[in-house]
Amino acid sequence: MTKTTTFTSESVCAGHPDKICDSISDAILDEVLLQDPFGRVAVETLVTYRRVIIAGEVTSSAKVNFEQIARKQISKLGYNNDKFNFSDKSPVLVFVHHQSAEIARGILNSGAGDQGMMFGFACRETESLMPMPIMIAHSLAGKIDRVREEKILHYLRPDGKTQVTVEYKNGKPVGVSKVILAVPHDEKYDHKSVAEDLFSNVVAPVIADFGFKIKKIDLVVNGAGVWHKGGPASDTGLTGRKIVVDTYGGYSKVGGGCFSGKDPTKVDRSGAYAARFIAKNIVSHKLADRAEVRLAYFIGAKKPIMQEVETFRTAKVSDKILGSFIDKILDTSVSGIINGLDLRRPIYLPTSAYGHFGRSEFPWEKIKAL
């Protein structure tokens, strides 16, 4: 008997208020690591009506112009016009201090900079070994940004969200049943023409790239009818508020902490990257068709207090062989992860949009030869 189910995931464009914050926080992190690979960073950003607030902890020899970095990212993301009531000219307030000495004590001994649990996932639904719904959602968000930046649809404004419902039969993706887009645009353009343009230039080609088709009737654009005023003036943004978008679109478990603005001693970030690296390698090396890796640490812990793998009855080898494989590809101590994945580098700004996983440029996405 055929079992039909659906699963929905969402993504957001790079100019979404929360993603503006992630980009500023990660740009600051990259600048610190560029000057000081052992710098410790935990920076949060808030954006709202004509205002940017940067707060957190930076312990480093690096000299960082926080305001300049924020303005550069805001302009790059398309907010360079005061009519949005938020731009690269908006006031920037900076409240950054040194890391707590009590937390630093644990990190100095190669321990974790925070407690928490992290999850990594991989499956065979896409070439990147990621779930299909989140990868389509990310691709749609990226395409919206490109057609705006390249002025193919010049009237779009820098904000937006995507949502995709994928149909499954017996656990395998077979089609896309619904696409939802929310995109602000110039007042001169009516809803119908915007929807037509987005279908032709964004939705149809992206869905085709994944081997599917979609009808115009299955696309919803700006469900309230129109959307002209986007960005932080309409919706306050915060660093780290899109952890489901950043991971697996709800398809797998989500850890307790966000990623952006944190250096790799923060296992919220590095532990999640390690878990994805292990899960992807398990599936890539055909030891299982699906894998979820689970890690947990406490402040000062050098090694995880939990390290488990769930293969959902798809394992091709014994638990003993699986455990031996994990030990070969990555040491999951804090220092083992940082050194094994070479994380003390300014590589984090690109992660601030379109997800942290499923993109080959990142070290945690590499397949390790054995």
C-alpha positions as CSV (number, residue, x, y, z in Angstrom):
1,M,0.0,0.0,0.0
2,T,1.3,3.4,-1.0
3,K,1.6,5.9,1.9
4,T,1.5,9.6,0.9
5,T,2.6,12.3,3.3
6,T,3.8,15.9,3.0
7,F,6.5,17.9,4.8
8,T,6.9,21.7,4.8
9,S,10.0,23.8,5.5
10,E,10.7,27.5,5.2
11,S,13.7,29.8,4.6
12,V,14.3,33.5,4.5
13,C,16.1,35.9,2.2
14,A,19.4,37.5,3.2
15,G,17.7,40.8,3.8
16,H,15.2,39.4,6.3
17,P,15.6,41.3,9.6
18,D,16.9,38.3,11.6
19,K,19.4,37.5,8.8
20,I,20.7,41.1,8.8
21,C,21.5,40.5,12.4
22,D,23.2,37.2,11.7
23,S,25.3,38.7,8.9
24,I,26.5,41.6,11.1
25,S,27.3,39.2,14.0
26,D,29.2,36.8,11.7
27,A,31.0,39.6,9.9
28,I,32.3,40.8,13.3
29,L,33.3,37.2,14.1
30,D,35.2,36.9,10.8
31,E,37.0,40.2,11.4
32,V,38.2,39.1,14.8
33,L,39.3,35.7,13.5
34,L,41.1,37.3,10.6
35,Q,43.3,39.3,13.0
36,D,43.3,36.8,15.9
37,P,42.4,33.1,15.3
38,F,42.1,32.5,19.0
39,G,39.8,35.5,19.6
40,R,36.6,34.6,21.5
41,V,33.4,36.1,20.3
42,A,29.7,36.0,21.4
43,V,28.0,39.0,19.6
44,E,24.3,39.6,19.3
45,T,22.7,42.2,17.0
46,L,19.3,43.8,17.1
47,V,17.8,45.8,14.2
48,T,14.6,47.8,14.3
49,Y,13.1,51.1,13.1
50,R,16.1,53.4,12.3
51,R,18.3,51.6,14.8
52,V,21.0,49.0,15.2
53,I,22.2,47.7,18.5
54,I,25.3,45.4,18.9
55,A,26.0,43.8,22.2
56,G,28.0,40.9,23.6
57,E,31.5,39.8,24.5
58,V,34.7,39.9,22.5
59,T,38.0,38.9,24.1
60,S,40.8,39.4,21.6
61,S,43.8,41.4,20.5
62,A,41.9,42.3,17.3
63,K,40.9,45.9,16.6
64,V,37.4,45.9,15.4
65,N,35.2,48.8,14.1
66,F,31.8,47.4,14.9
67,E,29.9,50.3,13.5
68,Q,31.7,50.2,10.2
69,I,31.1,46.5,9.8
70,A,27.4,46.9,10.5
71,R,27.0,49.7,8.0
72,K,28.8,47.7,5.3
73,Q,26.6,44.6,5.8
74,I,23.4,46.7,5.9
75,S,24.3,48.4,2.6
76,K,25.4,45.1,1.0
77,L,22.0,43.6,1.8
78,G,20.2,46.5,0.0
79,Y,19.2,48.8,2.8
80,N,20.8,52.0,1.4
81,N,17.6,54.1,1.1
82,D,16.1,56.0,3.9
83,K,12.6,55.3,2.6
84,F,12.8,51.9,4.2
85,N,13.1,53.7,7.6
86,F,16.2,51.6,8.1
87,S,19.5,51.9,6.2
88,D,23.3,52.0,6.4
89,K,22.9,55.5,7.8
90,S,20.8,54.5,10.8
91,P,22.3,55.0,14.2
92,V,24.5,52.1,15.5
93,L,24.8,51.6,19.2
94,V,27.6,49.3,20.4
95,F,27.7,47.6,23.9
96,V,30.5,45.1,23.7
97,H,32.7,43.9,26.7
98,H,35.1,41.1,27.6
99,Q,34.0,37.5,28.2
100,S,33.2,36.5,31.7
101,A,36.3,35.3,33.5
102,E,34.4,32.3,34.9
103,I,33.5,31.1,31.4
104,A,37.0,31.9,30.1
105,R,38.5,29.6,32.8
106,G,36.9,26.5,31.2
107,I,37.8,27.5,27.6
108,L,41.5,28.1,28.4
109,N,41.8,24.4,29.2
110,S,40.4,23.4,25.8
111,G,36.9,23.0,27.3
112,A,33.5,23.9,25.9
113,G,32.4,27.5,26.1
114,D,28.8,26.6,26.8
115,Q,26.5,23.7,27.7
116,G,23.9,22.2,25.5
117,M,23.0,19.5,23.0
118,M,23.6,19.5,19.3
119,F,22.2,17.4,16.4
120,G,23.5,16.6,12.9
121,F,21.5,15.0,10.2
122,A,21.9,13.5,6.7
123,C,19.7,11.5,4.3
124,R,19.7,10.6,0.6
125,E,16.9,12.9,-0.6
126,T,19.3,15.4,-2.3
127,E,22.8,15.4,-3.7
128,S,23.9,17.4,-0.7
129,L,22.5,14.6,1.6
130,M,20.0,17.1,3.0
131,P,16.2,16.9,3.3
132,M,14.5,18.0,0.1
133,P,12.1,20.7,1.6
134,I,14.7,22.9,3.3
135,M,17.0,22.7,0.2
136,I,14.2,23.9,-2.1
137,A,13.3,26.6,0.4
138,H,16.9,27.9,0.5
139,S,17.2,27.8,-3.3
140,L,14.0,29.9,-3.7
141,A,15.3,32.4,-1.1
142,G,18.6,32.7,-2.9
143,K,16.9,33.1,-6.3
144,I,14.7,35.9,-5.0
145,D,17.8,37.7,-3.8
146,R,19.6,37.2,-7.1
147,V,16.8,38.4,-9.4
148,R,16.5,41.6,-7.2
149,E,20.3,42.2,-7.1
150,E,20.7,41.6,-10.8
151,K,17.7,43.9,-11.5
152,I,15.8,41.2,-13.3
153,L,12.9,42.0,-11.0
154,H,14.2,45.5,-10.0
155,Y,11.1,46.4,-8.1
156,L,11.6,43.8,-5.3
157,R,12.8,45.1,-2.0
158,P,15.4,43.4,0.4
159,D,13.4,41.1,2.6
160,G,11.4,37.9,2.0
161,K,10.4,34.4,3.0
162,T,9.8,31.1,1.3
163,Q,7.9,28.0,2.2
164,V,7.7,24.7,0.4
165,T,5.5,21.7,0.9
166,V,7.0,18.5,-0.6
167,E,4.9,15.4,-1.2
168,Y,6.3,12.0,-0.3
169,K,5.3,8.5,-1.3
170,N,6.6,5.7,1.0
171,G,9.2,8.1,2.4
172,K,10.6,9.3,-0.9
173,P,10.0,12.9,-2.3
174,V,7.9,12.8,-5.5
175,G,6.7,16.3,-6.0
176,V,6.1,19.8,-4.7
177,S,2.5,20.5,-3.8
178,K,2.7,24.1,-2.6
179,V,5.1,27.1,-2.7
180,I,4.5,30.2,-0.5
181,L,6.5,33.4,-1.1
182,A,6.4,36.6,0.8
183,V,8.4,39.4,-0.9
184,P,8.0,43.2,-0.5
185,H,8.0,45.3,-3.6
186,D,7.5,48.8,-5.1
187,E,4.0,50.2,-4.8
188,K,3.8,50.8,-8.5
189,Y,3.5,47.0,-9.3
190,D,0.3,45.1,-8.7
191,H,-0.1,41.8,-7.0
192,K,-0.9,39.8,-10.1
193,S,2.1,41.0,-12.1
194,V,4.4,40.4,-9.2
195,A,3.1,36.8,-8.8
196,E,3.5,36.2,-12.5
197,D,7.1,37.4,-12.5
198,L,8.1,35.4,-9.4
199,F,6.6,32.3,-10.9
200,S,8.4,32.6,-14.2
201,N,11.8,33.9,-12.9
202,V,12.0,32.2,-9.5
203,V,9.6,29.3,-8.7
204,A,9.4,27.4,-12.0
205,P,13.2,27.3,-12.7
206,V,14.1,26.4,-9.0
207,I,11.5,23.6,-8.8
208,A,12.7,22.3,-12.2
209,D,16.3,22.2,-10.9
210,F,15.1,19.7,-8.3
211,G,13.4,17.6,-11.0
212,F,9.8,18.6,-10.3
213,K,7.1,20.8,-11.8
214,I,4.6,23.1,-10.2
215,K,1.4,24.8,-11.5
216,K,0.7,28.5,-11.0
217,I,-2.3,27.7,-8.9
218,D,0.0,26.0,-6.4
219,L,1.9,29.3,-5.7
220,V,0.9,31.8,-3.1
221,V,2.6,35.2,-3.2
222,N,2.1,37.6,-0.3
223,G,-0.9,36.0,1.4
224,A,-2.3,39.2,2.8
225,G,-2.5,40.6,-0.8
226,V,0.3,43.1,-0.9
227,W,3.5,43.7,0.9
228,H,5.4,47.0,0.3
229,K,7.1,47.8,3.6
230,G,9.6,45.1,4.7
231,G,12.8,45.1,6.7
232,P,13.5,46.1,10.3
233,A,11.2,49.1,10.3
234,S,8.3,46.6,10.1
235,D,9.7,43.6,11.9
236,T,12.5,43.8,14.5
237,G,15.4,41.4,13.8
238,L,17.6,39.5,16.3
239,T,20.7,37.3,15.9
240,G,20.0,33.6,16.1
241,R,16.2,33.6,15.8
242,K,16.1,31.3,12.7
243,I,17.7,28.1,14.1
244,V,15.3,25.8,12.2
245,V,15.9,27.7,9.0
246,D,19.7,27.4,9.7
247,T,19.6,23.7,10.2
248,Y,17.2,21.1,8.7
249,G,13.9,22.9,8.3
250,G,12.3,21.0,11.1
251,Y,13.0,17.6,9.4
252,S,15.5,16.7,12.2
253,K,15.9,17.6,15.9
254,V,17.3,21.1,16.7
255,G,19.8,21.9,19.4
256,G,19.4,24.4,22.1
257,G,21.5,27.2,20.8
258,C,22.0,29.3,17.7
259,F,25.2,29.7,15.6
260,S,25.8,33.2,14.3
261,G,28.2,35.5,16.2
262,K,29.8,32.7,18.1
263,D,33.5,31.6,17.8
264,P,34.1,27.8,17.5
265,T,34.8,27.3,21.3
266,K,31.0,27.7,21.6
267,V,29.9,24.1,21.0
268,D,26.4,25.4,20.0
269,R,28.1,26.1,16.7
270,S,31.1,23.8,16.4
271,G,29.3,20.8,17.9
272,A,26.4,21.2,15.4
273,Y,29.0,21.3,12.6
274,A,30.7,18.2,13.9
275,A,27.4,16.3,14.2
276,R,26.5,17.2,10.6
277,F,30.0,16.2,9.4
278,I,29.7,12.8,11.0
279,A,26.1,12.2,9.8
280,K,27.0,13.2,6.3
281,N,30.0,10.9,6.2
282,I,28.0,8.0,7.5
283,V,25.5,8.4,4.7
284,S,28.1,9.2,2.1
285,H,30.1,6.1,2.9
286,K,26.9,4.0,2.7
287,L,26.9,2.9,6.3
288,A,23.3,4.0,6.5
289,D,20.7,5.8,4.4
290,R,19.7,8.2,7.2
291,A,21.7,9.3,10.2
292,E,21.1,11.7,13.1
293,V,24.1,12.3,15.3
294,R,23.6,13.6,18.9
295,L,26.2,15.4,21.0
296,A,26.1,17.2,24.4
297,Y,28.6,19.2,26.4
298,F,28.8,21.3,29.6
299,I,31.0,24.4,30.2
300,G,34.6,23.4,30.5
301,A,33.9,19.8,29.2
302,K,36.7,18.7,26.9
303,K,34.7,15.8,25.5
304,P,31.0,15.2,24.9
305,I,28.9,13.7,27.7
306,M,26.6,12.3,25.0
307,Q,27.5,10.9,21.6
308,E,24.9,8.8,20.0
309,V,23.8,7.9,16.4
310,E,20.3,7.1,15.3
311,T,20.0,5.5,11.8
312,F,16.3,4.9,11.7
313,R,16.7,1.2,10.9
314,T,18.7,2.0,7.8
315,A,22.2,1.0,9.0
316,K,24.2,-1.4,6.8
317,V,26.7,-2.2,9.5
318,S,26.8,-3.0,13.2
319,D,26.9,-0.4,15.9
320,K,30.5,-1.4,16.7
321,I,31.6,-0.7,13.1
322,L,29.7,2.5,13.1
323,G,31.3,3.6,16.3
324,S,34.8,2.8,15.0
325,F,34.0,4.7,11.8
326,I,33.1,7.8,13.8
327,D,36.3,7.6,15.8
328,K,38.4,7.5,12.6
329,I,36.8,10.5,10.9
330,L,36.6,13.0,13.8
331,D,37.7,13.5,17.4
332,T,34.6,15.0,19.0
333,S,36.5,16.7,21.9
334,V,36.2,20.5,21.6
335,S,39.8,20.8,20.4
336,G,39.4,17.8,18.1
337,I,36.4,19.4,16.4
338,I,38.1,22.9,16.1
339,N,41.3,21.4,14.7
340,G,39.8,18.6,12.7
341,L,37.4,21.0,10.8
342,D,39.9,23.9,10.9
343,L,37.4,26.3,12.4
344,R,39.6,29.1,13.6
345,R,39.3,30.9,10.3
346,P,37.1,33.8,9.0
347,I,34.7,31.5,7.1
348,Y,31.4,32.3,8.9
349,L,29.8,35.3,7.1
350,P,28.5,33.1,4.2
351,T,26.7,30.9,6.7
352,S,24.4,33.8,7.7
353,A,22.0,33.2,4.8
354,Y,20.5,30.2,3.2
355,G,21.4,27.7,5.9
356,H,24.6,26.4,7.5
357,F,24.4,22.9,5.9
358,G,24.2,21.4,2.5
359,R,26.7,23.7,0.8
360,S,30.0,22.2,-0.2
361,E,32.2,25.3,0.5
362,F,32.1,24.6,4.3
363,P,34.6,22.2,6.0
364,W,31.8,20.3,7.8
365,E,30.3,19.4,4.5
366,K,33.4,17.6,3.2
367,I,33.5,13.8,2.7
368,K,36.6,12.3,4.4
369,A,38.5,9.7,2.4
370,L,39.3,6.6,4.3
